[in-house]
Amino acid sequence: MKRSITVAVIDSNSGTRQGLVRRLQQMPGITVLGEAADPEEALRVAFEQRPDVVLTDVRWIDRDGAEFLSQMAAAVPKAKIVVLTAYVTEQERSELMRAGAQAILLKEIGSDRLVQTMRTLAAQPAGGGD
């Protein structure tokens, strides 16, 4: 059996966040360690819980999303950061990847593909994914 993947879910929209948490909790081998609604709470939860994967949106952040990802990558350098968003431009994609995102996925992604992406990333050594 595959090892359990631990996840922190970050999104300011409580309905979206709670729906995603429920969706992930139904997937075998996924453990949601925490959730957050704002950047400060997100950094605290990730630092305290040390998840394998941080699953976050960046559209709701008052400050620059790439800046937030840089702070998250510094706070939990072993965590894989997956941006889950409604849309992304190529320029934003480049900026977010440089800032620390290992994957950028659209929110419409199916649960199986989302979990497979998280498993693949979590299996990579810290600093992997190039």
C-alpha positions as CSV (number, residue, x, y, z in Angstrom):
1,M,0.0,0.0,0.0
2,K,1.2,3.5,-0.8
3,R,2.1,5.7,2.2
4,S,-0.3,8.3,3.3
5,I,0.2,11.8,1.9
6,T,-0.4,14.7,4.3
7,V,-2.0,17.9,3.0
8,A,-2.8,21.5,4.1
9,V,-5.6,23.1,2.2
10,I,-5.6,26.9,1.8
11,D,-8.4,28.9,0.2
12,S,-10.2,32.0,1.5
13,N,-13.6,30.8,0.3
14,S,-14.9,28.6,3.1
15,G,-17.3,26.6,0.8
16,T,-14.5,25.9,-1.7
17,R,-12.0,25.0,1.1
18,Q,-14.4,22.8,3.0
19,G,-15.6,21.0,-0.2
20,L,-12.0,20.3,-1.1
21,V,-11.2,19.0,2.4
22,R,-14.2,16.7,2.2
23,R,-13.2,15.6,-1.3
24,L,-9.6,14.8,-0.2
25,Q,-10.7,13.0,3.0
26,Q,-12.7,10.5,0.9
27,M,-9.5,9.6,-1.0
28,P,-7.6,6.6,0.4
29,G,-4.1,7.5,1.6
30,I,-4.7,11.2,2.0
31,T,-4.7,12.9,5.4
32,V,-5.7,16.6,5.7
33,L,-3.6,18.0,8.5
34,G,-5.1,21.5,8.5
35,E,-6.7,24.3,6.5
36,A,-6.4,28.0,6.4
37,A,-8.3,31.0,5.0
38,D,-5.6,33.7,4.8
39,P,-1.9,34.0,4.2
40,E,-0.8,34.4,7.8
41,E,-2.9,31.5,9.0
42,A,-1.7,29.4,6.0
43,L,2.0,30.0,6.9
44,R,1.3,29.1,10.6
45,V,-0.6,25.9,9.8
46,A,2.0,24.8,7.3
47,F,4.9,25.5,9.6
48,E,3.2,23.8,12.6
49,Q,1.8,20.8,10.7
50,R,4.6,20.2,8.2
51,P,2.4,18.6,5.4
52,D,3.9,16.8,2.4
53,V,1.7,19.0,0.1
54,V,0.4,22.5,0.5
55,L,-2.7,22.9,-1.8
56,T,-3.4,26.5,-2.3
57,D,-5.2,29.1,-4.4
58,V,-3.4,32.4,-4.9
59,R,-6.2,34.5,-6.4
60,W,-7.6,35.7,-3.0
61,I,-4.3,37.0,-1.6
62,D,-4.2,40.7,-1.2
63,R,-0.5,40.8,-1.8
64,D,1.3,39.2,-4.7
65,G,0.7,35.4,-5.0
66,A,4.3,34.7,-6.0
67,E,5.5,36.5,-2.8
68,F,3.2,34.3,-0.7
69,L,4.5,31.2,-2.4
70,S,8.1,32.3,-1.8
71,Q,7.3,32.7,1.9
72,M,5.5,29.3,2.0
73,A,8.5,27.6,0.3
74,A,10.8,29.2,2.9
75,A,8.6,28.2,5.8
76,V,8.2,24.6,4.8
77,P,11.0,23.8,2.3
78,K,10.2,20.0,2.2
79,A,6.6,20.6,1.3
80,K,5.4,20.4,-2.3
81,I,3.3,23.4,-3.2
82,V,0.4,22.8,-5.6
83,V,-1.6,25.9,-6.8
84,L,-5.2,25.0,-7.5
85,T,-6.8,27.9,-9.3
86,A,-9.7,28.8,-11.6
87,Y,-7.4,30.3,-14.2
88,V,-3.8,31.2,-14.8
89,T,-2.0,33.1,-17.5
90,E,1.3,31.9,-18.9
91,Q,3.1,34.9,-17.2
92,E,1.5,34.0,-13.8
93,R,2.4,30.4,-14.3
94,S,6.1,31.3,-14.8
95,E,6.1,33.6,-11.8
96,L,4.4,31.1,-9.5
97,M,6.7,28.3,-10.6
98,R,9.8,30.5,-9.9
99,A,8.3,31.4,-6.5
100,G,8.0,27.7,-5.4
101,A,5.0,26.0,-7.0
102,Q,5.7,22.5,-8.2
103,A,2.4,22.2,-10.0
104,I,-0.4,24.5,-11.1
105,L,-3.7,22.9,-11.7
106,L,-7.2,24.1,-12.6
107,K,-9.9,23.7,-9.9
108,E,-12.0,21.6,-12.3
109,I,-9.4,18.8,-12.1
110,G,-10.8,15.3,-11.1
111,S,-10.0,13.9,-7.7
112,D,-8.0,11.0,-9.0
113,R,-5.7,13.2,-11.1
114,L,-5.3,15.7,-8.2
115,V,-4.3,12.9,-5.8
116,Q,-2.0,11.3,-8.4
117,T,-0.2,14.7,-8.9
118,M,0.2,15.1,-5.2
119,R,1.5,11.6,-4.8
120,T,4.0,12.0,-7.6
121,L,5.3,15.3,-6.1
122,A,5.3,14.0,-2.5
123,A,7.5,11.0,-3.7
124,Q,10.2,13.4,-5.0
125,P,13.0,14.3,-2.7
126,A,13.1,17.9,-1.4
127,G,14.3,20.2,-4.1
128,G,13.1,17.6,-6.7
129,G,10.6,18.2,-9.5
130,D,12.9,19.7,-12.1
